[in-house]
């Protein structure tokens, strides 16, 4: 897309998420399980957002920009305009209408609506190809304001705070933390569910202690915050609340030979571009790009740093820890034979 078209696409994604947010605030019976899919459990609230998306696309998405839709609840190969062959689409639009469903259903904490647009490259399309992305807060019922962040690659972050009563919009500039150390700040490993939690917690404790040791610390003054939403975790980095996040669940599940849907997927991380445009660093645990196919089932391990100084400090220790942690079970298995 040329720059004016990319900017139009950014605005369209924001408008789509505004519709999702508005429809959800009037929804009822959100707790009911609607279906169980390979990638996740589908709740009634997810069906509400699905209907919102399909109606909105029919009303507003340019028919000259045919897209393939990648989203839970839709059949593979779903396109817009409906019936367009996948091979004839120009873009792939990956969506997580509600990231953080369980928290929103119980009115505990905001969820996020996530969307990323990439050029259509068939099975070779990856997270790194996304060039327009938007994330919109889906607040709890008592909230008065909601945030919306979006970006076009290379053009910085657009951030708006919306009064949910009047619709008034106020621009603001979130700033990731500039801290160079983790002590007395928030940093965490994602470990939301019992599966693999003990091993993840052990890795986390080892990393904090190793990073604190050269300065005579013990790693105890690092605060944990389990935001059960990858979009929410990205927001906390962007807003300056968190300094580091690691989601290593796919590594642990592979090590334990477990097949679990309770992990991060490409649609959960489709707004990594927004965090990067804000100044954060989002990458794979080994420091490489997130070259993961834009699909519904591939597990994604990732880490996020609020700034380059934190990456320089944490990345070598994390890579060393993972080399030891991943190789140790293999050595034990070899000795057992």
N, C-alpha and C positions, 0 to 999 in steps of 0.2 A: 504493500500500500504506500502511496505517496503520503507525505506528512499531513496535508489537510484531511485525507481520508482516514489516517490513523487517529487523528484528533476526533473526527466524527465517530469512529468506532469506540473510542474511550467514552465519549458522552452517551453513546447508545448503551454500553454495558452498565454505566451508572444508572441510566433511566430504567433499564430492565430490573436492576436490583432495588430501585425505589418501588417498583410495582410489587416485587416479592415481599418487601418489608411491609408495605401497606396492606396487602392481602393477608399476611400472617397475623397482623395485629387484630384482625377481626375473625380469625379462625377459632373453631371450637373442637373439642374431642381430639386434641393433638396426640395424646398418649397411646392411642390404639395402634397395634402392630398391623400394618397393611400387607407386608410380604417379607420374606427372608430370601435375600439374593446372595450370590457367591461373594460379593464384595462387602455387603453390610446388611443390617436389618433396616427395612423400609417402614417408617411410621406414617400414620395418617397425615401428619404435618408435612411430610415429604411429598405426598400426593397433592396437597394444596399448592406447594411451590411449583410442582411439575405443570399443573394446569395454568398457573400464572405465566410461566415461561412460554408455553406453546401459544397461548392467546397473544402475549405481547409480541412474539416473533411474527405472528401472522399480521399484526396490526402495524408494526414499526420497522422491522428489519428490512434493509434494502434488498429487493429481489435480484438486483444485479450483483450482489455479494453472496452467492450460494455458499452455505457452510454445512459441514458435517458436525452433528451435535454429539458430544461425548458426555454422558450424564447417567447416573444411576436411575433405573426405572424405565429408560428408553431402550428400545431394541437396537442392537448393533447396526450401524449403517443408516441411522436416522438422519435425515437431511432437511434443510430448509432452503428454498421452497420445497414443500413436501413432494416426494417422488423424484427429486433430482438425483441422478446417479452419483455415487461418492466420487467417481473419477472426474465428474464435471464440477465438483466444488472447488472454490478458491481457497477456503480457509477451514481450519478445524477449531471449533469453539468448545472448550472444555469447561464444565460447570460443576460446582458444588453448591447447590442452592442454599443449603443450610449446613454449615460446618459447625458442629457443636449442638446437634439436635437434642441430645439428652439433657443438657443444661437448660436449653430454652424451654423444653417441655415441662421441666420442673421449676421454671422461673427462677433459676439460681444465678445465671450469669449470661451475658450476651453471647449469641452465636454470630456467625459471619456468613454472608453470601459471597461466594468467590467465582470469578470468571477470568479466563485467559484465552486470547485469540492468537493462533499461530497460522502461518502459511501451510497449505495442504501439501504434505510430503508423504502421504500414505503412511505405511508402518514405520517410516523413518522419522516421522514427526515426534519431537521430544519436548520436554519442559523447557529446554534451552532455546527453542524456536519461538516461544511466546514473545510477542512484541507489544501487545496491549493487554492490560489487566486492570481489574477493579475489584475492590472488596468493600462491602457495606455492612455495617453493624446491624444486627437484628436484636434490639434491646429487650430487656425484661419489661414486664407490664408497668412497673413503677418508674421507669426511666423517662426523663423529659427530653433528652438529647441523644442523637446517634451520629457516629462518625462515618464518613465515606472517603476512602483513599483510592487513588487510581494513578495510572502512569502509562506513558508511551515510552518505549525504550530510548534512552539517550536524552530525554526531555525533562527529567526530574519528576518530583512527586506533586500531585494535586491533592489537597486535603480540605475537606469541608465538614463542618459540624452543623447538624440539622436540628432545628427545634421541631420536635415531633407533634407539637400542638398547633403551631402556627405555620409550619413549613418554612420559616425563615432560615436562611443559609448563611453561615459565617465561615470565611476562609481562615485556616490556621496552619502553622508550620510545626509539625512534630519533629523532635530531634532525638536521634538515638543517643544512648549514653556515651560519654567521652571518657569514662573511667578506664584506667589501664590495668586494673586488678579486679578480682571478683569479690574480695572480702567486703562484707557489709552491704552486699548487693544481691539481687535475685539472679540465679542461674540454676538450671535444672535439666535432668534427663526425663524424657517422657516415659512414664510408667503408670498408666492409668488403670490397668486391669491386673488381676492376680498372675496372669500368664507371663512368666519371665521376670517378674518384678524383683525377686531376690537377686538374680544375677545382675540386672540393670543397676540396682541400688549399690551392689558391691563395686561395680565399675565406677559409678559416680563417686563413691566414698574414696576409692583409690586415687581418682583423678584429683579431687579437691585436696587430699593430703599431699600428694606429690607436688602440686603447684604451690602449696603453702610452705613446704619444707625449706626451700632456699632462703626464705625470709624469717625463718624461725616460728612460723605459724603452725596451726594444726588443721586448717581447713574447716573449722566449725562455724565460722561466721559467714557462711554462704547460705542464703535463704532459698527455699524451694517453693515453687508455685505451680501446681498441676492444672493448667488451663487446658481443658479437654477439647481442644480445637486447634488444629495446625494454623488456621488463619488467625485465631486469637493469639497464638504464640508469636506469629510474625508481627502482629500489631503491638504486642508488648515490647518487642525489640525496637520497632519503629518509634514508639512513643517514649522511649527512654526508660521504661520500667524494668526491663530485663537486660542483662548483659550477655548472656549466652544461653542457647537452647540446643539440646542434642536429642534427636529421636533415633535411637539405635535398635528399636524393636525388631526390624527385619533381620539384623545380625544375630540377635539372641534367638529368635525363632528358628533361624537356619541352624544355629549351633545345637539347639535342643531338638532339631528335626521335627518341629511343630509346624503344621499348616494352620495359620490363623488369619482371619479377616480383620482382626483387631489391630490394625497397623495403619500407617500412613500410605495413601495411594496418590497417583499423580494429580487427581482433581483436588486433593487436600492442599497441595503445594503449588497450585497454578498461579498464585499471586506472589511467588518469590520475586518476580520482577519489581513489584511495588516496593518491597523491602530493600531491594538493591538500589532502586532509584532514590530511596530515602538515605542511603549511605551505609546500610547494613551489608554484611557478607553472608551469602547463603550458598552452601556447597555440600558436596558429599563428604562423609566422614574422613576419607583419605585426602581431601583437599581438591578433588577433581570436580568437573562440572556435573550437573544433574541431568545427564544424558539418558533420561528415562522416557520410554514410549508413552505418548498421551493415550492411555487406556484406563480401564476401570479396575484392574486387578493387580497390576505390578506393585509389589511393596517398595517403598521408598525410604531409605535411611538418609538422614540429612542433619546438618548442624548449621546454626546461625550465630554469628558474632555481631555485636553492636558496632564494632569498629575494627580497624586494621591492627591497632596495638593489642587488643585482646586476642585477635587471631594469631599474631606472632607469639604471644605468650602461651596460648592454650593448644594450638594445633600440634606442635611437636610432641607434647606430653600425651595428647589424645591418640595420636597415631602410634606411639610406642605402647600405650596401654592396649590398644586394639590388636597390635601384632602379638603381644603376649597372650591376651585373652582368647584370641581365635586359634592360636597355635597350640596352647596348652592342652585342650581336649584331644587334639590330634596326637600329641605325644603320649598322653595317657592311653589312648586307644592302641597305639603302636606297641607300647610296653605290654598291654594286655594280651596281644597276639603272641 
